[in-house]
Structure formats: C-alpha cells, structure tokens
Amino acid sequence: MSATSTSNRVLVLGNGSSGKAAAALAESQGRQVEFADGVGLVVASPGVRVMSELEYGCRELKRLGVKMLAVTGSKGKSSVVKLVADALNLAGFHATPCGNYGLPVSELALSLQHAAPSTQQWAVVEVSSFMMETTNLPPGTFEAAAILNLQEDHLDRHGSVEVYHALKRRLLAMTRPGEAHDMTIYDGHRFLESVCKDGPDELYDGSYFDNPVLSRNALAACFLLFAAGVDEKTIRRAFLAFEPLPHRMQTVAEIDGVRYVDDSKATSIAALVAGVKMVPKPWVFSSGRNVRLIAGGLPKGDDPKIALPILTERVKKVYLIGQSAELFCSAWKDAVDCEVCETLDRAVETARREAEKGDTVLLSPGTASFDQFQSFGERGDVFASLVKKEGQKTT
C-alpha cells in the first residue's frame, strides 16, 4: 500500500458522538474512515499519528477563521462555557459551546464548512484532561483560555494528581501569549479591577455565581469575555439571565420545610466538597449542620478524607450508596454519622424520614455513576423522581 493511500485513511476509536463527528468531518475532507469501538487500550507505534477529536475539530475551525475561547479545570467548566457563549450571543456574536459540553468540536466545524466566512463566529470550547492526552495545538489556537481550578480527579485514569494537573496546564501553551490564565495562581480580581468601571463583583452580584465557591469561576468568565471584546453591561445581563445546567445544585423539591437538591454532576470528592459548601447555612444561632448528604457510587481514585473538614462542619448524616459505600463509610464514620443504604431509593427514603425542617437533602455523590446508572444525568433524574414520590406520601 502506498504512503499516500495510507495517509488518507483515518481510524476513529469510539463510536460515540465525538467519534461520529470526527468521522463525518474526515469524510467531508475525502478521507477513508474506519471505526473501532469497545477498545479499552490503544497501543500505537511511533509511526502512527494519534490526534484527539478536539484537536481535529479545532484545526478545522481555525482554518475556517472561527475564533475560539477555551475553558478547563476540575469543577464548573460547563457552566462557565455556557455563560460565556450566552454573553457572546447577547453581544451580537454567533457563539457555540462545544467540546466536553455542547457539540463535539468536529460537528461544529463540519456545520460551518459551507457557511459564509464571518469574523463574528466564536466557539467556546470545554477541554477535559482526557482530551489533552492526545492534543497538540499550536500557540495562538485559542484567543484566550482559563483554567478554573485544579483539584483531585480522574486519578484512576491519569495515575497521579501531578499528571492530571499537567495535562490541564498544557492548554496555556495553545493560547495567544498573555491571554491564558490559571485561576488557581492568578489574581483575576486585580486584573478585572483595572478594566471594570464598577468592579468585577458588580458584574455577577446576585447571580448563580455569587457565592464563595463559584466567584472565581465568575472572574474567569469575565476575563474571557473582556478578551473577546464584550462590554460590561452585556456581561452583567448574561450573569443575571443565566440558567444553571441540570444536575448542578438544582433544587428539585421542598417538602415540609426540607429542601432536596440534585448535584449529581459532582463526580469527584472535590466537587462533593464544593456542593456541601454551596448549601446555605442555617440561622446564626443554630447548629451549622443542616445537610443530609447522599454520596457514593463508582470511585475515581481521589481521597475521600479530603471531605472530612466540610463534613464535620456542615453535615448531619451521610447516606451511602453504590460501590464506594463501605470505603466512604470507613473514611468518614469517625467524623460524621454514616449509614450504608446501598441504593439511591433506600437513601432517599431514609433521609426523607429523618430530615427536619431547615435541613437540605443533597445528592452530591463524589463519584462516577456507572456502577448503578448509565450517567450522572440518569442518577439525578432518578433522585428527582424518588423525591417526588416521597412528597406524594405526605399529600
């Protein structure tokens, strides 16, 4: 087989939405596409070029003249991507969220191949550590980029927190010089004070992001929007109009003075900690422990003991489910009351029976969902359905 014919063949690993989008984009370029699905490990010889779907799509978007912003981090990426895209659209641009949230990048690129060239077209790209393993984009690919936070996650995949963080930080080298910021070490507030007439806090005051956990993500969103040329008035409108994504601290019911919150997207211990912190504290003169936490599922290798300080401070009881139930119980039982419920229905029923007025029953699992559910979305939907059934028992 000739070198030319070999270089025209593309093997796409995985037949999910990203794989299908990459295959369609490759076929539009006249390439011969083959699929391989159900593969857990790929061993490539040095002579085979391996490229992520992210890189493949971004290279085509760059060729088409589309401007790109990038967001990565351990928690809150999708919400920031959505906010930034919403604000760009309010400002009169044409912005699409893509990557790990929204469309696969290759699907967006394919949809724009026959569109009229426009300097108003933007892609707001959510970048995951998995994508960065096989992504090598040149400097200047992204107009601006932000790393929101770096915590422990995906250690079952990457082996160590150092490798995981290093993959995230590779994004900095793929951005225009001076337009990439790691919010874990960067004083975004000081920068924004220099460009905001009324101060950055005024931009997100009263919004979903107006709390100690998400305020730094708000600063990152502001930085990206200023880099894209969006004015303060439009940014403020976008914050106030922002609708949170499903399964992110979403109140699904209030029954007899007890609030039920779906934070199923919390798939790491760090995200669990953030979820508990975001529950409003009770009255000043009452105990700070007003959270009844439903946690557990398929562990990802991060240390459950990271959660001990917030559990001690805010949680009345933990109801444990899934594969990690015994592991979490062993790590937490000396700090907080724990009960192994095994299944979500049993956890909801028990929490409902024990909850008192002013409590919040929070589903913030701190794990992946695949031991008992198809996705974190299904897990959250089941939680909401179970809560609704519990509510019907009281009517």
N, C-alpha and C positions, 0 to 999 in steps of 0.2 A: 504494500500500500504506500502511495507516495506521501511525502511530508505535507503537501498541500491538502490532500484529501483528509489526512489525519487532523490537521489544524482546523478543518471546517466542521468536525464532529464535536458535539457537546454532550457530556454525560451529566444529567441532573440527578442529584441524590435527594430523594424525598419527593413525594407526590402531593404535598400539602399546597396551601395557597401560594407560598413563596416559590416553591418548586415549579408549579404550573405557570406562574407569572414569568419566571426566568426562561422556561421552555418556550413560551409564546413570544417573548422578546427575541430569543435566539432564532426562532423560525422566521420572524419578520426580517431578520438580517441574512436570511438564506442559509442558515446553518442546519445541519442534520442533528436532530435531538434524539437522545435515548434516555430512558428513565431507569433508575434503580431505587426500589423502595424497600422498607423493612430492614435497613442496614444499620447496625449499631456502632460499627467502627469502620473507618476508611483508612487504608494504608496506601499512600501514594508514593510512587517512585519520584526521585528528584526531577525527572524529565517531564513530569505532568504538572501543568499549571493548575492550581486549585484556587478558586475565587468564590467568595460569598455572593449570595444573591444581592445583598446590599451593595457590594462593590460593582457588580454587573449593572444594576439599575442606575446607580449614581453616575457611573461613567457615561451612560447614555443620556441621562438628564443634563449632565454638564455639556455634552456635545450639542444638545438641543437648546442650550442657553438658559436653562432653568436655574434660578438662584436657590441655594439650599442653606437651611439652618439645621443644626444637629443638637440633640439632647441625649445625654446618657446619665447614669447614676444608679443608685440602689433602690430608691423609692420616689415615686411621684413623677416619673418620666412622662407617662401618657397624659396626665393632667396638664403638665406644662406644655407638651406638644399641642394638645387641643386648645389651650388658652392662646398660645402664640398664633396658631392658624386662624382661630376666631378673630383675633385682633387684626391680623393682616387683612382678612376679608372685610372687616369693618372699615379699614383704611382704604378700601378700593382695590386692593391687590387680588390675585387669584391664588389662594394658598390651599395646599392639600396636605393633611397629616399622612405620613407613610412610614414604612419600616416596621418596627416591632408593634406599632399601633397604627391603625388605619390601613391603607392599601399597601401591599408589597411594593417596594420601590420599582421593580421591573414592570409591574402592572401600570403604575403611573406613567413611566417612561413610554411604554407601548401606546397608551391612550393619547399621548401628546405628539407622537411621531408625525402625524399628518395635520396637526393644528398650526395655525398661523403663528410665527415667532412673536413672542411677547416678553418685554422686559418686566412685565407685571406678574409673571408666573413664578411662584415660590413653592418649594417643597420643604415641609418641616419634618425632619427625619428623627424617629426614635431609634437609638442604636443600643443593642444589647451586647453583653460580653461574648455571647456565643457567636454573634456576627463578626466581632472584631478578631476572632481567632484566625479567620481567613480573609481579612480585608486589608488591602494595601492601596490606599488612595493618595494621590499627590497633595502637597501643600496647596491651599487655596481652593480645594474642592468645596468646602463649606464657607459661606460668607462669615458666619460666626457659629460658635459652639459653646455649650456649657455642660459641665459635669456637676450634677446637683448635689450628690452626697456619695460617700463610699463607705459601706458597712460590710458585714459578713453575709455572703450569699453565694450560692452555686458552688460550694466547696466540693460537693460530690462530683462536679464536672471538672473544675479547674485545679483541685488538689490543695491549694493554699490561698489565703487571703491576699498574699503578695502578688500572685499570678493574676488573680481576679482584678485587683486594682490596677495592675499594669496594663491589662487589656483595655480597661476603660480609658486610661490616660493616653492610649495610642491615638485617640480622637484629636488630641490637641495638635498633633503634627500634621493633621489633614485639613487644617483650617487656615484662613488668611492670617498672616502674622499680626499679633496684637489683638485678635478678635476671638480668642479662645480662653475661657476661664474655668478653672477648677474651683467651684464654690466651697470646697472643703478647706481651702487655704487662702482664698481670695476675699478681700474686703469689698464685696459687691455694694454694700451700703454706702461706703465712702465714695466709690465711683459714681453711683447714682445721685448722691447729694450734689455732685458737681455738674450734673446735667439736668436735674429736675428742678423746676421752678418752685414747687411746693414741697419737695422732699419725697422720697420714694414711698414712705409709709402711707402717704395720702393716696397713692395710686391703688393700693389693694385694701385699704381700710374698709371693714365691713363685708369683705368678700369671703369666699370659701377658703382663701389662703391666709386670712387674718387670724393666725394662731402661731404659737411658738414653734410648732413642728414644720409648718409649710411656708413660713415667711421667707426663709432663704430661697426656697423654690420660686417664690414670687419675685424676688430680686433677680434671679437668673432669667426668668421670663422677661422682666423689664429690660435687662441688658440686651437680650436677643432682639427685642422689638426696637430698642433705640438703634441698634446696629443696622436694622432693616429700614430705618427712617420713619418709624411710626411715631406720631405725636402723643403727648401726654394725655390729652383729652380722650383720644381714641383708646389708649391703653386703659384708662380709668373705666370707660364704658365697657370694655371687654371683661375686666375683673368683676364688675357688678352684675354683668349678664351671664357670667359663667355658670354652667350647669355641670355638677360633678358627674364623672363617669360611673356606671353601675358598679356596685360591689366595692366602692371606696367610701367607707364611713357613711353609708346610706341608711338613714332611719327608715325601717320598714313598717313599724307599728309602735303605738304607745297604748299599753293595756294596763288599766288600774294604776296609773302613775309610774309604770315601768316602761322604759324606752328600750327598743330592740334595734340593734344596729348591725348591718351587714358590711363587714370589712374583709370579705372572703379573698380579696386581692392581696391581702397581707400574707405572702407566701415565704417569708423569712422571719427569723426571730427579731431582727431589727425593725421590720415592718410591724410586727406584733407590738413591740415597744412603742412605736410611734402611734399606733392605733389607740392603745390604752391612754397615752398622754393626751390625745385629742378629745377624749370624753370629758365634757365639762365637769369641774369639781363641784361637790355639794356645798351647802352653806358653810360659811367660815367656821361656825362653832360646832359643826358636826364632824364625824369621822371622815377622813379623806377616802376611805374605802367604799366606793359606790359602784364598782364594776364587778359584774359576774361574767367571767371570761370563758368562752368556748374555744378551745385550742386543740391542735393536733392534726395529724394526717401523715403524709409521706415526708420524712425528714430529709433535709438537703445538706446536712453536714455541719451547719453552724451550731454554735454552742448555746444550748438553752439557758445556761446560767447567766447569759447577758441580760436576761429579762428580770433577774431577781430584784434589783432595786425598785423598779416600777411596780412589780407585783406586790412587794412589801408595802409600798406607799398607797396604791390605788385599788387593789383587787381584793374583794371579799372572799371569792372562791373561784377555782378553776374547774371546769368540766371538760375532761379529756377524752378525745376520740381518736380513732384511726391507729395506724401502725406505730406512731410515736408516743402513744398514751403512757405506757409504762416508763419510757425514757424520760418524758417530761415530768411525770409524777416523781420519779426518783430525784430529779434535779431541783424540783420546786417544793416538795412536800414539807420541808422544814421552815419555809418562809411563808407559805400560804396554804389554806385548806384546799386539797385536791381530791377530786373524785373521778375514777376511771369509769366513763359511761360507754365507751367503745363506739357507739353510733351517734349520729347527729340527732336523730329523733329522740333518743333517750336523754341526750344532753339538754335539748330544748325543753322537754317535758319536766326534767328535774329543776332546771334553772327557773322555769315559769312557776313551779310550785314553791320554790324557796325565796324568790325575789320579793323585795319590799318596795314600797313607794319611794321614789327617788333613785332607785337602782337603774343601771343600764346593763342589759344583757348584750354582750358584744361578741360576735363571731369574728375573731381575728386569729386565724389558725396558726400562723407562723411556720407553715409547711406547704408543700405542694399538695394537690388534691387527688392524685392519680391512684391512691390505694383504695378509695371508695367512690370517686366521682370521675367523670370524663374531663372536667375542667374546673377552675375556680369559679367560673360563672354558674355552672350547674350546682356547685356546692352552695353558692349564695342564693340561688333560686329555690333550692330545697329548703334552706333555712327560712326564707320568707314565707314559703308555703306552710311549713310546720308552725311558725309563729302565728300565722292566720288561723290555723286550725285550733291552736291553743286559745286564741282570742274568742273563737266561736263557742268555746265551752263555757264562757262566762256570760254569754248573752242569752 
